[in-house]
Amino acid sequence: MDDATRTPGKSKNAKSVPEVTATMKSRRNGTRHRDDKKAAAAIPVASSVLSINHQAQMLGANNVPRPVTAEPVVSNSDNALQPKKRKPRSTQAARARREAGTATVKTPSIETTPPTTSPLVTSSVKSALPRSTQGEEVSPNSTSTQPTRPLPKAPSWKTSWMFRDTTGSPLRTIEAKSLEPDSIQVSSEGGFETLCSYNWQNNGAIYVPGAPPRWSPPALPTTLTQDTGRQFIDQNASRVPKFPFEPAFAALAVMKPNALLDEVDIIVNRNSLRKLLDFSAGKKLDAFCMGLHMIDKTLVISRKERNAQQMIHGASNAGYGHNFEKTFTKPDHGMGNSSSHHRVIRYHIGPLNCVVRFEVDAYYEDPDTAHSPEPTRPSKESVDTITAAMAQLDMATLPPTQSKSRKAPADKSTRVVEKGVSVDPLKLAEIKAKKFARLNEALPQLWFGRTPYFMNGNHNKGEVHSISISHAKSDFPRWEEANQDRLRKMVSLLAELRGAVALVQGKAAVLVYDDKGGPLKVYAMKNNQGVLPSGIIAKHWGNSKEDPQ
């Protein structure tokens, strides 16, 4: 019989309502008492675990085990004794315990000795703690006394392209103030030798020896339009990006096919020499980059630009130089399809035997000067030999249909056409269009190219009202004397670069100047594809020390 069918009455085991209520309160108090003991035991454990984890985080420990949190132990029998209708309201003591537990979690400064009941947690944290040289644990509050190195300056978006082909840290850093002048005087009195010349054609071929355009000014005043369209920054690199010096050797194969370059110390573009001279003088320059390669004992310095061409849109700050050249010069017979004329000459800069390539703007027939033959190359080669070689290359009388096309060897990409006339180097001219041109500003460019004449179109917003013509060659000795210190420092710089690249594995490096007023930095080259085809190197760098021509 269940409780629902019992008749009312009082049995001997029956209890009154007050007694039942007292019993339930007693049981609840007993449960709370047990919960208090369990919570009290859990608080130190949780505090210890949190303290240990906090210490590991403060010390930068790796592989720290996941923090362990103490959870209250719940008894099913105790839950069965709780009223089912609603959860009893927490007592003040329970609320205080919860607040104490919350404070323990939020307070990382509590430090408690780990209990022996948690050996796994203690061991894993302890193994992650750093140790001193004496084998003792380092205190989390101790600070390191080792000096911190400044982080290297990250390249900007304007210079990041310079580092694409570099690897590792700089192999050498060169400060301009650390350069010492070379002991040998630098002078142009020793003359120079013309190795070859060529014209780039719009179809991608070269005319050898080619010819620069002739100076032929119109009546003044005349008005120029601003430069627009696509212009070359470095036409050689634009047309032959893998081997920018290859077109020069294609011309050399026609004009001096047996030339040996074992005694040459430096092969370089005029533009690169101007930048290295300005760096040696301590000037703050725009960023630049160059490729460095060793062929036997010869350092080849390649010009490297972010873009070999540029688009000029005729903006308000655009110049007039390109249109000035087109307006004031005329191409010689058969050279109308030419876009530029280039020359390669050899001379000494102090003790260094240098081969220099540069672009020529025009040649000038000076009506007031009768040029007498002058020695224009080292004394070891006779004037008669060079004159005879040039005479054989004079193609001025040949009609365009009789020009000969020579197929380039398999390892070359430049098509050679024998066509043009050898122009006397004493007639070459540099042309500029500026409001107020100063010869001193142009002299470094003229000196490195051994260019004797300088023309400037004096203009106001494109209207050319007068022309200045200077015989710059007569100012070479004066300029050399005024700049002797920086010229000798540049010699020391070239010698240092030559020695540095010779020690690099693969004999290839990248020269970077990315910080205005900063140092030059030499990096090992990441992808060394060489600077010239192997066939050219085998032909012009041999065992013989004498040029047979």
C-alpha positions in Angstrom: 0.0 0.0 0.0 1.4 3.3 -1.0 1.3 6.6 1.0 -1.8 7.8 -0.8 -4.0 5.0 0.6 -3.0 5.4 4.3 -5.6 6.5 6.8 -4.8 9.5 8.8 -3.4 8.6 12.2 -0.3 8.9 14.3 2.2 6.0 14.2 5.1 5.6 16.4 7.5 6.6 13.7 5.5 9.5 12.5 7.0 13.0 13.0 5.4 16.4 13.3 5.8 19.1 10.7 8.3 21.1 12.8 10.5 18.0 13.2 10.5 17.3 9.4 11.5 20.9 8.7 14.3 20.7 11.3 15.6 17.5 9.7 15.8 19.0 6.2 17.6 22.1 7.5 20.1 19.8 9.3 20.7 17.9 6.1 21.1 21.1 4.1 23.6 22.5 6.6 25.5 19.2 6.5 25.8 19.5 2.7 26.9 23.1 2.9 29.5 22.1 5.5 30.9 19.4 3.1 30.8 21.9 0.2 32.7 24.4 2.3 35.5 21.9 3.0 35.8 20.8 -0.7 35.8 24.4 -1.9 38.4 25.3 0.7 40.6 22.5 -0.5 40.1 23.5 -4.2 41.1 27.1 -3.7 44.8 26.5 -2.9 45.1 24.1 -5.8 43.6 26.5 -8.3 45.7 29.3 -6.9 48.9 27.2 -7.2 48.1 26.2 -10.8 47.4 29.8 -11.8 50.5 31.1 -10.1 52.7 28.5 -11.9 51.1 29.2 -15.3 51.6 33.0 -14.7 55.2 32.5 -13.8 55.8 30.5 -17.0 54.1 33.3 -19.1 56.2 36.0 -17.4 59.4 34.1 -18.2 58.4 33.4 -21.9 58.3 29.7 -21.4 57.4 27.5 -24.3 55.2 24.5 -24.3 53.4 25.6 -21.1 50.7 23.1 -20.3 47.1 24.3 -20.5 46.1 26.0 -17.3 44.2 23.7 -14.9 41.3 25.1 -13.1 39.7 23.5 -10.0 36.1 22.5 -10.4 33.7 22.0 -7.5 32.9 18.3 -6.8 29.2 17.6 -7.1 27.6 14.7 -5.3 24.6 13.1 -6.8 23.3 12.1 -3.4 23.4 15.7 -2.3 21.6 16.9 -5.3 18.9 14.4 -4.6 18.3 16.0 -1.2 17.8 19.5 -2.7 14.2 20.6 -3.3 13.1 20.1 -6.8 10.8 23.1 -7.1 13.4 25.9 -7.0 17.1 26.4 -6.3 17.7 27.8 -2.9 19.1 31.3 -2.6 22.8 31.4 -2.0 23.8 32.2 1.5 26.1 35.1 2.3 29.0 32.7 3.0 28.6 31.0 -0.4 28.5 34.4 -2.2 31.7 35.4 -0.3 33.4 32.1 -1.4 32.5 32.8 -5.1 33.8 36.3 -4.8 37.0 35.0 -3.3 37.4 32.4 -6.1 36.8 35.2 -8.8 39.4 37.4 -7.1 41.9 34.5 -7.2 41.5 34.0 -10.9 41.9 37.7 -11.7 44.8 38.3 -9.5 48.1 37.0 -11.1 50.3 38.1 -8.2 49.2 35.3 -5.8 52.2 32.9 -5.5 51.6 29.5 -3.8 53.9 26.6 -3.5 52.8 23.8 -5.8 51.3 20.9 -3.9 52.9 17.5 -4.1 49.6 16.2 -5.4 50.3 17.8 -8.9 53.7 16.5 -9.9 52.9 16.5 -13.6 52.0 20.1 -13.8 55.0 21.2 -11.6 57.5 19.2 -13.7 56.3 20.4 -17.1 56.4 24.1 -16.1 59.7 23.7 -14.3 61.4 22.2 -17.4 60.3 25.3 -19.4 62.0 27.8 -17.1 65.3 29.3 -18.3 68.4 28.5 -16.4 71.5 30.5 -15.6 75.0 29.4 -16.3 75.2 27.9 -12.8 72.2 25.7 -13.4 69.8 27.7 -11.2 66.5 28.9 -12.3 66.3 32.5 -13.3 63.9 34.6 -11.4 61.0 35.9 -13.4 61.6 39.4 -12.1 65.2 39.5 -13.3 66.0 41.6 -16.4 68.5 40.7 -19.1 71.8 42.7 -19.2 72.7 41.8 -22.8 72.7 44.8 -25.1 70.0 44.8 -27.8 71.1 45.4 -31.4 69.1 48.0 -33.4 66.9 46.4 -36.1 68.0 47.1 -39.7 66.0 49.7 -41.5 63.4 48.1 -43.7 63.6 49.1 -47.4 60.9 51.4 -48.7 58.8 50.5 -51.7 61.1 52.7 -53.8 64.2 50.7 -53.0 62.8 47.2 -52.3 63.5 46.1 -55.9 67.2 46.5 -55.3 67.2 43.6 -52.9 65.4 41.1 -55.1 68.6 39.6 -56.3 70.5 39.8 -53.0 71.0 37.2 -50.3 72.1 37.4 -46.7 73.6 40.3 -44.9 76.0 42.8 -46.5 79.4 41.3 -47.2 81.0 44.7 -47.0 79.8 48.2 -46.0 81.7 51.2 -47.3 81.3 54.7 -45.8 82.3 57.7 -48.0 84.3 59.2 -45.1 86.4 56.0 -44.8 87.8 56.3 -48.3 91.4 57.4 -48.6 92.8 59.0 -51.8 94.9 56.8 -54.1 98.6 57.8 -54.3 98.7 58.1 -58.1 97.5 61.3 -59.9 94.4 61.1 -62.1 94.8 62.9 -65.4 93.4 62.7 -69.0 96.7 63.6 -70.6 97.4 60.0 -71.4 94.8 60.0 -74.1 92.2 57.3 -74.9 91.5 54.6 -77.4 88.2 54.1 -79.3 87.4 50.4 -79.2 84.0 50.4 -81.0 80.8 52.3 -81.7 77.3 51.5 -82.8 73.8 52.9 -83.4 70.7 51.3 -82.0 68.0 51.0 -84.7 64.3 51.1 -84.0 64.0 47.5 -85.3 66.4 46.2 -82.6 69.5 45.8 -84.8 72.7 47.8 -84.4 74.7 49.7 -87.1 78.4 49.3 -86.7 80.3 51.7 -86.5 77.2 53.9 -86.9 77.4 57.6 -86.5 76.0 60.3 -84.2 73.7 62.9 -85.6 75.2 66.2 -86.9 74.7 69.5 -85.1 72.4 71.5 -87.3 70.5 74.3 -85.4 67.5 76.0 -86.9 67.0 79.8 -87.0 66.3 81.4 -83.6 64.2 81.9 -81.7 62.4 78.6 -82.0 59.8 77.0 -79.7 60.0 73.5 -78.4 57.2 71.3 -77.1 57.6 69.4 -73.9 58.9 65.8 -74.0 56.2 63.2 -74.2 56.0 59.5 -74.9 58.1 56.5 -74.0 61.8 57.3 -73.5 64.8 55.0 -72.8 66.6 55.3 -69.5 69.0 52.5 -70.4 68.5 51.4 -74.0 71.1 48.6 -73.8 69.4 47.0 -70.7 66.0 47.5 -72.3 66.8 45.7 -75.5 69.2 43.1 -74.0 68.2 42.7 -70.4 70.2 39.5 -69.7 73.5 40.8 -71.0 73.4 44.7 -71.3 77.1 44.8 -72.4 76.6 42.3 -75.2 75.8 44.9 -77.9 79.1 46.6 -77.2 81.0 43.3 -77.8 78.9 42.6 -80.9 80.3 45.9 -82.3 83.8 45.0 -81.0 83.6 41.8 -83.0 83.4 43.9 -86.1 85.8 46.7 -85.3 88.5 45.0 -83.2 87.7 41.2 -83.3 91.0 40.2 -81.8 91.0 42.6 -78.9 92.1 41.0 -75.6 91.0 42.5 -72.3 93.1 40.6 -69.8 94.8 43.8 -68.7 91.5 45.7 -68.2 90.7 46.4 -64.5 87.2 48.0 -64.9 84.4 47.8 -67.5 81.7 50.3 -66.7 79.1 52.7 -68.0 79.8 56.5 -67.7 76.6 56.9 -65.7 77.9 54.5 -63.0 81.2 56.3 -62.8 79.4 59.6 -62.2 77.5 58.2 -59.3 80.5 56.6 -57.7 82.4 59.9 -58.0 79.6 61.8 -56.3 79.5 59.2 -53.5 83.3 59.5 -53.1 82.8 63.2 -52.7 80.4 62.6 -49.8 77.3 63.9 -51.7 73.9 62.7 -50.6 72.5 60.9 -53.7 69.3 59.4 -54.8 69.2 55.6 -54.3 70.9 53.5 -56.9 71.9 49.9 -57.6 74.7 48.2 -59.7 75.6 44.7 -60.6 79.2 43.5 -60.0 80.9 40.6 -61.8 84.4 39.4 -62.0 85.8 38.0 -65.3 89.3 36.8 -64.5 90.8 40.0 -63.0 88.3 42.4 -64.6 85.5 43.9 -62.6 82.4 44.5 -64.8 80.0 47.1 -63.3 76.5 46.9 -64.8 73.9 49.6 -64.5 70.7 48.4 -62.8 67.5 50.5 -63.0 64.0 49.7 -61.7 62.7 50.4 -65.2 64.8 50.7 -68.4 62.2 52.9 -69.9 59.9 55.6 -68.7 56.7 57.2 -69.9 56.7 61.0 -70.1 53.2 62.5 -70.2 54.1 66.1 -70.8 53.4 67.2 -67.3 54.3 70.7 -66.1 57.7 69.5 -64.8 58.6 67.6 -68.0 61.8 68.8 -69.7 62.6 69.7 -73.3 65.9 67.8 -73.8 64.7 65.1 -76.2 62.8 67.4 -78.4 65.8 69.8 -78.4 68.1 67.1 -79.7 65.6 66.2 -82.5 65.2 69.8 -83.5 68.8 70.9 -83.4 70.5 67.8 -85.0 70.1 65.8 -88.2 71.1 62.2 -88.8 73.7 61.4 -91.4 73.0 59.6 -94.6 71.4 56.2 -93.9 71.2 56.8 -90.1 67.6 58.1 -90.1 66.3 55.0 -88.3 68.7 55.3 -85.4 67.6 56.0 -81.9 71.0 56.5 -80.2 74.7 56.4 -80.8 77.1 54.6 -78.3 80.8 54.5 -78.0 83.3 52.4 -76.0 86.7 53.8 -75.2 89.6 52.7 -73.1 91.8 55.0 -70.9 93.4 55.1 -67.4 91.9 56.5 -64.3 95.0 56.7 -62.1 96.4 53.2 -62.0 93.2 51.5 -63.3 92.9 50.5 -66.9 89.2 51.2 -67.6 86.8 50.5 -70.5 83.9 53.0 -70.5 80.7 53.0 -72.5 78.6 56.1 -73.0 76.0 57.7 -75.3 76.9 60.5 -77.7 74.3 63.2 -78.6 75.9 64.7 -81.7 79.1 65.7 -83.5 80.0 69.3 -84.2 82.0 70.8 -87.1 83.7 73.7 -85.5 84.3 76.4 -88.1 86.8 78.3 -86.0 89.1 75.3 -85.2 91.2 73.3 -87.5 91.9 70.1 -85.6 95.3 68.6 -86.0 95.8 64.8 -85.4 96.2 64.1 -81.8 97.1 60.8 -80.0 93.8 59.4 -78.7 94.9 56.1 -77.2 97.7 54.5 -75.2 101.2 54.8 -76.8 101.6 51.0 -77.1 99.3 51.1 -80.2 100.3 53.1 -83.2 98.1 55.7 -84.8 98.5 54.2 -88.3 97.1 50.9 -87.2 93.9 52.4 -85.8 93.5 54.8 -88.8 93.8 51.9 -91.2 91.2 49.9 -89.3 88.8 52.8 -89.2 89.3 53.5 -92.9 88.1 50.0 -93.7 84.9 50.6 -91.8 84.0 53.9 -93.5 80.7 53.1 -95.1 79.6 56.6 -95.9 79.8 56.2 -99.6 77.7 53.0 -99.6 74.0 53.3 -100.4 71.7 51.8 -97.8 70.9 48.8 -100.0 74.5 47.7 -99.9 74.8 47.6 -96.1 75.8 44.1 -94.9 73.9 42.3 -92.3 75.9 40.0 -90.1 74.0 37.3 -88.2 75.0 37.2 -84.5 76.4 34.0 -83.1 74.0 31.6 -81.3 74.8 33.0 -77.8 74.0 36.6 -78.9 70.7 38.3 -79.3 71.8 41.4 -81.3 71.7 41.6 -85.0 74.7 43.5 -86.5 74.6 45.6 -89.7 77.9 47.0 -90.9 76.9 50.5 -91.8 78.0 54.0 -90.9 81.0 56.3 -90.7 83.7 56.6 -88.1 83.4 60.2 -86.7 86.5 61.9 -85.3 86.2 61.7 -81.5 87.5 65.3 -81.3 84.1 66.4 -82.8 81.8 64.7 -80.3 79.3 66.9 -78.4 77.0 66.7 -75.4 73.7 68.5 -75.8 71.4 69.9 -73.1 68.4 72.3 -72.9 68.3 74.3 -69.7 67.4 77.8 -68.7 70.8 78.5 -67.2 73.4 75.8 -68.0 76.8 75.7 -66.3 79.7 74.0 -67.8 81.1 73.0 -64.4 77.9 70.9 -63.8 78.4 69.0 -67.0 82.2 68.6 -66.8 82.1 65.2 -65.0 79.9 63.7 -67.7 82.1 65.2 -70.4 85.3 64.2 -68.7 84.4 60.5 -68.3 83.3 60.4 -72.0 86.3 62.5 -73.2 83.7 64.6 -75.0 85.2 67.9 -76.1 82.1 70.0 -76.9 79.1 71.1 -74.8 76.0 72.8 -76.3 73.2 74.2 -74.3 69.9 75.6 -75.5 69.1 78.6 -73.4 65.3 78.8 -73.2 62.3 80.2 -71.4 59.4 77.7 -71.1 60.5 76.0 -74.3 61.4 79.1 -76.4 65.0 78.8 -77.3 66.5 82.3 -77.7 70.2 81.5 -77.8 72.8 78.7 -77.9 75.9 78.3 -75.8 78.8 76.3 -77.3 81.8 75.5 -75.0 85.0 73.7 -75.9 85.1 71.7 -72.7 88.2 69.7 -73.4 90.3 72.8 -72.7 88.8 72.8 -69.2 89.7 69.2 -68.4 93.1 70.0 -66.6 91.5 72.7 -64.5 88.6 70.4 -63.5 91.0 67.5 -62.7 93.1 69.7 -60.4 90.0 71.0 -58.5 88.6 67.5 -58.1 91.8 65.5 -57.7 90.9 64.4 -54.1 87.5 62.9 -55.0 88.9 61.3 -58.2 91.6 59.5 -56.2 89.0 58.4 -53.6 86.9 57.0 -56.4 90.0 55.0 -57.6 90.3 53.6 -54.0 86.6 52.8 -54.1 86.8 50.9 -57.4 89.8 49.0 -56.2 88.0 48.0 -53.0 84.9 46.8 -54.9 87.2 44.8 -57.2 88.8 43.1 -54.3 85.5 42.5 -52.5 83.8 40.8 -55.5 86.9 38.6 -56.1 86.3 37.0 -52.7 82.6 36.4 -53.2 81.6 32.8 -54.1 80.5 32.9 -57.8 82.3 36.2 -58.3 79.0 38.1 -58.5 77.6 40.7 -56.2 75.0 43.5 -56.0 76.0 47.1 -54.9 73.2 48.9 -53.1 72.9 52.5 -52.1 69.4 52.9 -50.6 69.9 55.5 -47.8 70.6 59.1 -48.8 73.9 59.9 -47.1 74.4 56.3 -46.0 77.0 53.7 -47.0 77.4 51.5 -50.0 76.6 47.9 -49.3 77.9 44.9 -51.2 75.6 41.8 -51.1 76.2 38.3 -52.6 74.1 37.9 -55.8 71.3 35.3 -55.4 70.8 34.3 -59.0 74.1 34.7 -60.9 73.4 34.3 -64.6 76.7 35.9 -65.6 77.4 39.2 -67.3 78.4 38.1 -70.8 77.9 35.0 -72.9 80.6 32.4 -72.4 81.7 32.6 -76.0 82.5 36.3 -75.7 84.5 35.7 -72.5 86.5 32.9 -74.1 87.3 35.2 -77.0 88.4 38.4 -75.3 90.0 37.0 -72.1 92.8 34.7 -73.0 96.4 33.9 -72.0 98.0 36.6 -74.2 98.7 39.9 -72.5 99.1 41.9 -75.8 96.4 43.1 -78.2 97.4 41.8 -81.6 95.9 44.8 -83.4 
